[in-house]
Amino acid sequence: MYFNNTTADGSPAIAELFKTFFSSVYSNDYSEPHGFDYERSVNLGFLQIEPVDVFNAISHLNGKLGTGPDGVPASLIKNTQGILSSILANIFNISLSSGVFPEIWKTTYITPIHKSGDRTNIENSRWISKVSSFGNWHLFEDIVSRKITPLFK
């Protein structure tokens, strides 16, 4: 595999090339936006997620989704939704009231996918990211979005 003027063979070296390429095309600039006042940011602790909200979101979860960085397959979540609904509602509410999002839910697996052209040229790849089923739009984000959207109408 190659990227720019660097060639690699062997998994660790190839992974480094993908890392270099993806880092060059992805901006990770989390600097403070102009005029944003962190002291006046919105506190979402007023939102209350009920077990039925979690149960409904799990019902829409694609059970064929693979395992993310948390190691929990979507099929397990679907198969235990009756048990998990109350537990996850509690975790989600603690997260909203404390303003702390579990670190494992922020972790992402990146997988390169060949687009077209020379397969050995890393620039001919794009990436897909796999996140935790708990934190991504399938559950937590979906529930929060459904709760907060009506407030803006």
N, C-alpha and C positions, 0 to 999 in steps of 0.2 A: 504494500500500500504506500501511497505517497501523498504528500501535501507540500505545496510550494517546492522547495528544493531539497526536502527531506524525505528519505525512503525508510520504511520500517518493515521488518518481518518479525513475527512473534507477537503474541497477545499483548504484553505490557507496552511495548513500543508502539504498536498500532493504536492501542487505547489512548496513549499520550498524543498521537497525531490527531485523533478524533477530538480529544479535549482541546487541543490548540485551535483546530478549525472551528469547532462550535463556539469556543470562547471569543473568537475573532468576529463572529457574525451575530453574537448575542450581547445585548447591553444589559449590564447588571448594575445600573446606576440608581442607587437608592438615596441620592442626595435630596435634601429637603426642597420641595417645590417652592417656587417663588410665592411669597405671601402666605404660606400655609402656617397656621399657628397651632402648634401641638397642644397648647393649653386649652384650646377651644375645640378640640376634636370631639367627635360624637362618641358617647358612651352607649354601648349596646346592651348594657346590663338590664335595661327595662324590658327587653324581649324575653318572653318565657316560652321555651320549647317544651311541648307536652309529649308524653310517650306516643300518643296517636300521631303526632307530626312525624316522629321518627319511623313509626310503623308504616305510615303511608309512603314515606320517602324510600324505605327499604323495599317496599312492594314494587317500586319502579326501577330498582337497581337491576342492572344486567348481571345475572348470576354467572355469566360466562367470562366476565372480566377477570384478567389474571391477577396474580398476587402482586401487591405493591411493596414498597420498602418496609411497611409494618409487618409483612409476613402473613396477613390475614386475607384469604381469598374471598371474593364477593359471594361465592356460593355458600360459604360458611355463614356469612352475615345474613343472607336470605333465609337459610335453613334454620336460623336461630332468632329470627326477628322478634318473635313473641317475648323471648327472654331479654334480648339486647335493647329493645325499645326503651324501657325504663332506665336502664343503666346508661345508655347513650344520651338520653334526654338530660340526665343529671350531669354527665360530663360536659355536654354542650352548654348547659346553663352556667356551670362553673366557669367555663371558658369565656362566655359572654360577660359575666359579672366581674371576672378578675382581669379581663383583657389579655389573658395568656392563652396562646394556641399551642397545643402540644408539639414539641420539636419533631417527633417522628412523623407527624402529619405534614410537616413542611419539606420533608425529604422527597426527592424525586429520582427515579431511575430514568436514565436517558438511553435510548436504543437507536443506533443509526439505521436508516433505511435507504437503500440505493434508489435514486431517482431515475437516472438514465445515463447513457454514455459509458465511459471506461469505469469498470467496477473497482479498479485499483486506485483511482483518483478520489481521494476523500472529499473533494469539493463537489462530487456528484452524489452526495448523500444529504439527507435531511434527518431530523431527529423526531422521535416521538417521546413523550415523557409519561411515565407511569407514577401516579401518586397514590397515597392511601385512599381506600374506599371510604373511610370514615370522614376525612377532612375535605375531600374534593367536592365538586359540584353535585355529585350523586347524593350526598347526604347533608353534611353540615352546611355547605354553601347553598345548596338548594333550599333547605329549610329556612335559613336566614333570609335569603332572597325573597321567598314567598311571604315572610312575615314583614319585611321592611318595605317592599315595593308599594303596597297600598298607602303607606304613609306619605308618599310623594305624589299622590294623585290629587 
